[in-house]
Amino acid sequence: MTKWLPERCHVVLPGLPQGSNVVVCVRGMLGVQPTSLNLGCYAEAKRVISELNRSLSIGESAERAMLVGCLFGWEGAGDTAPMHETRPSGVLVH
């Protein structure tokens, strides 16, 4: 059951070079969609993308579930995460 997941979110893939490490995950679609965003190294890109997703009420669990669904299939991708996930304002995930 993935209905609680966002329609789409940005994700930073580790191990890819700067300028090609930010992708978009779309709920229900296999594979990720590359972007032209160049947010620097993994750590900096992750910080910016986490803040972007947080501003859209997309928490770390939802982001991970979206990535798992896109890479490995959507059967059970969001079964164990909460139905609604938000982080308190000002909380950063590193």
N, C-alpha and C positions, 0 to 999 in steps of 0.2 A: 504494500500500500504506500504510494508515494504522493498522494494528494496534498499532504502537508508540506511537501518540498516546494521551493519557489519555482516559477516557470523557467528561470535561467539564473545563473550566477557566474561570476568570474572566479577563476582558480589559477594559482601559480604552480606550474609543474617544476619540481626540482630536477636538476641535471641538464636542463636546456639552457642554451646561451641567452644572454641579455637580448631583448628585442624579440624573442620568440618563446618566452616562458609564460606569458599570460594567455590563457585560453578561456573560452566561454563554454559552460556546460548547459545543455538544454534538456529539461526534464523529459524523459521518454525516448530520447535520441541516443543511439550508440555513437561513440566517438566524440571528440571535442572539436570546437571550432577555433582555429587560430585567430589571433588579433594582431594588429600592427602596433599595439602598445609597447613602448620601451620604457619600463619603469626602473631600469637598473638591475643590479644584482638580485639574487633570489630573496635575500633578507629585506631589502628595500621594497621590492615588488610585493612581497608577502604583506608587509606592513600597510602599504597603500591599498591593496586589494581587500585585506581584512577590514580596514576602515570603510571602504566603499560598501562591502557586503553588510557590515554592521549598520551603516546608515539606511540600508534597505531592509533591516530586521532579519538578515540572513546570518545565523550564527555558525560557529565552526562545525558543529555536528551536521548541519544541513549542507554546508559546503563539502564536507567529506562524503556524505551520502550521495550528493550530486556527482562527484568525481567517480566514486565507485560504480554508480549506475551507468555513467557514460563509458567507463572502461570495461566493466565486467558484466553488464546487463542489469536490467531494472527489476527483475524478479527478486523481491525482498530487499531492495536497496535502502529503503527508508523505514524498515519495520521496527527497529529498536530505538529510534530517536523520538523525542517528545513531539506532540502534535503541533505545538506552537513554540518556537524558540526565539527568544530575544535576549540580548545582554543588556544589563543596566547601562545607562548613559555614562560614558567616560571609562568604561572597562576596555582595556586593550588586550589582545591576545598576541603573544610574541611567538 
